[in-house]
Amino acid sequence: MRGFGDLEAVLMDRLWNRDDDATTVRELFDELVAERDIAYTTVMSTMDNLHRKGWLARDRAGRAYRYWPTVTREEHSAQLMHEALGVGGRSDLVLNFFVDRISDDEFAGLRAALRRVATRRTEAS
């Protein structure tokens, strides 16, 4: 399954929390260096790796790049869930075990999502 490394996850979390604002390496580095011992080049190469993997888009802004996520946090979570269904054995059993472990509120949210999708699919046919 394809998730993020530790630093990748930290950077993506901060980018997702910015509500569609593009960010430079320097801006993220300045935030992170206040909390941990990290090199600017480490942040830069990690953001470049995320760009090469397709998780970040970027535009040139003077001599720097401004980066932003290509998917939302929720889209990424859905992709991970879809991958888990594909590699986790029988998908019907995986779903059954998953549903057995979610809270009542999560179950209600899942039920509502299924109704919305079913309505959209019915309207599309």
Phi, psi and omega in degrees: 000145186256101174249201179252152168288175184302307182291322177302317180296319179297314181295315180297319179301315179294320179293318178297327180287351183274359177053061173072009176277128175289147188223144176270164175301317182302317181297316178290320178301314181301325176290314186290322184295337177288342184249337185209162177276106184214147180267147177304317183295331177294315178296316181298313182291326178292318177293323176295319176299317178297325177293313180297328179281351178093004181278335179236144169255163180207154174227148178288135176228088186071235179270354183250176171247148170252128185249151173208153181293146178271344176225158176283166176303318182292321177296320178297315179299318179297321178297318178296318179296319179296318177298318180299322178295325182284334184245000188266015183098213181290119185297327178296322178287321177301312179299319179299313178297321179298309183297325177297337186258354182273158181286170178298320178295317178295323178297317178297320178295319178296316179299316179296320179296318179297320177297316179298315180294318179298320178296314179300317181292322178294318180292329182283337182275000000 
